[in-house]
């Protein structure tokens, strides 16, 4: 089998500079994104200067596992869309992302978003968390994280994930 130029480049890159991404599916794959898509979204989100290498696991789970992890690690007893577990930032980025497939599908439907666009957004969002970005501690950090998300998603060809929310809030304030 012939290798692509990208595969040859990746193999010639020192192991410490490569981002290894493992993708796990615990339930039916159904409408879940393909491994190739997941890896492309995660790599696009590697925005920290000098960051290119590491080991990331992206795991798609059912609601019971997401709720258990959220309860055990964040003290919040409900299934959430994405959880980020950073293990190391230096010298290489290491961590796990856990996405709850039923929650993501429900949110996409409720918000009128394409499922793939919502998954892309949440993987980018989680990857930024793994790199140290945080939106819960200050409005300034939240704004910076959203700016980066918008830029990465636009480069991937996806619409602004916050545009609908902003338009909905503006129309509610007019009433």
C-alpha positions in Angstrom: 0.0 0.0 0.0 1.4 3.4 -1.0 1.8 6.0 1.8 0.5 9.5 1.4 2.9 12.5 1.7 1.3 13.3 5.1 1.8 9.8 6.4 5.5 9.9 5.4 5.9 13.3 7.1 4.3 12.1 10.2 6.5 9.0 10.4 9.6 11.0 9.9 8.6 13.4 12.7 10.2 12.6 16.1 7.8 10.8 18.4 7.8 13.7 20.9 6.4 16.0 18.2 3.6 13.8 17.1 0.1 14.0 18.6 -1.1 10.4 19.2 -4.9 10.3 19.3 -6.7 7.2 20.4 -10.5 7.1 19.7 -12.8 4.8 21.7 -16.4 3.9 21.2 -18.3 2.3 24.1 -21.7 1.9 22.5 -23.2 1.8 19.1 -21.3 3.9 16.6 -24.5 5.0 14.8 -24.1 8.7 14.1 -20.8 9.1 16.0 -18.0 10.8 14.0 -15.4 8.6 12.4 -11.9 8.3 13.9 -10.4 10.3 11.0 -12.8 13.2 11.7 -12.1 13.1 15.4 -8.3 13.2 14.9 -8.6 16.1 12.4 -10.6 18.2 14.8 -8.3 17.4 17.7 -5.2 18.3 15.7 -6.7 21.5 14.5 -7.2 22.6 18.1 -3.5 22.3 19.1 -3.1 26.0 19.4 -0.6 26.4 22.2 2.8 27.8 20.9 5.2 25.0 20.4 2.7 22.3 21.2 2.4 19.6 18.6 3.1 16.3 20.5 1.4 14.2 23.1 -1.1 11.5 23.8 -4.8 12.1 23.8 -7.7 9.7 24.1 -11.2 10.7 22.9 -13.9 8.4 24.3 -17.5 8.4 23.3 -19.7 7.1 26.1 -23.4 6.6 27.1 -25.2 8.8 29.7 -24.5 6.5 32.7 -20.7 6.6 32.3 -20.7 10.4 31.7 -22.9 10.9 34.8 -20.6 8.8 36.9 -17.5 10.5 35.7 -19.0 14.0 36.2 -20.2 13.1 39.7 -16.9 11.5 40.7 -14.6 14.2 39.3 -16.7 17.4 39.3 -19.2 16.7 42.0 -22.1 17.3 39.5 -24.6 14.4 39.3 -25.7 14.6 35.7 -24.4 13.5 32.3 -22.7 16.4 30.6 -21.6 16.9 26.9 -17.8 16.8 27.3 -15.4 16.2 30.1 -11.7 17.0 29.9 -9.0 15.2 32.0 -5.6 16.8 31.5 -2.7 14.8 32.8 0.3 16.8 31.6 0.9 20.0 29.7 4.7 19.7 29.5 6.8 18.5 27.9 4.0 16.8 25.9 0.2 17.3 26.1 -1.5 14.3 27.7 -5.1 13.8 28.6 -8.5 12.4 27.9 -11.7 13.8 26.4 -15.0 12.0 27.2 -18.0 12.9 25.1 -21.5 11.7 26.0 -23.2 10.7 22.8 -26.8 11.0 23.9 -26.3 14.5 25.4 -24.4 15.8 22.3 -27.1 14.4 20.0 -29.9 16.0 22.2 -28.1 19.4 22.3 -27.5 19.4 18.6 -31.2 18.7 17.9 -32.4 21.3 20.4 -30.1 24.0 19.1 -30.8 23.2 15.4 -27.1 22.4 14.7 -25.6 19.7 12.5 -24.4 16.8 14.7 -21.0 16.8 13.1 -20.6 20.6 13.8 -21.6 20.1 17.4 -19.1 17.2 17.9 -16.4 19.3 16.2 -17.1 22.2 18.5 -17.0 20.0 21.7 -13.8 18.3 20.7 -12.1 21.6 20.0 -13.5 23.0 23.2 -12.2 20.0 25.2 -8.8 20.1 23.5 -8.5 23.8 24.5 -9.2 22.7 28.1 -6.5 20.1 27.9 -4.1 22.9 26.8 -5.0 25.0 29.9 -7.8 27.2 28.6 -10.6 27.8 31.1 -13.9 29.6 30.8 -15.2 29.1 34.3 -12.9 31.5 36.2 -13.1 34.8 34.4 -15.0 36.5 31.6 -11.7 37.4 29.9 -10.6 33.8 29.8 -14.0 32.7 28.5 -13.9 35.3 25.8 -10.4 34.2 24.7 -11.4 30.6 24.7 -14.5 31.3 22.6 -12.4 33.4 20.2 -10.1 30.5 19.6 -12.9 28.1 19.2 -14.5 30.3 16.5 -11.3 30.7 14.7 -10.5 26.9 14.7 -14.0 25.9 13.7 -14.1 28.5 10.9 -10.8 27.0 9.5 -12.5 23.6 9.6 -15.4 25.0 7.7 -18.0 25.0 10.5 -20.2 27.9 11.5 -19.8 30.0 14.7 -21.2 27.7 17.4 -22.1 30.8 19.5 -23.9 32.8 16.8 -27.2 31.1 17.3 -27.0 31.6 21.1 -26.1 35.3 20.7 -29.0 35.9 18.2 -31.4 34.1 20.5 -30.4 36.2 23.5 -30.6 39.4 21.5 -34.1 38.6 20.3 -35.3 37.6 23.8 -33.9 41.0 25.2 -36.0 42.9 22.5 -39.3 41.4 23.8 
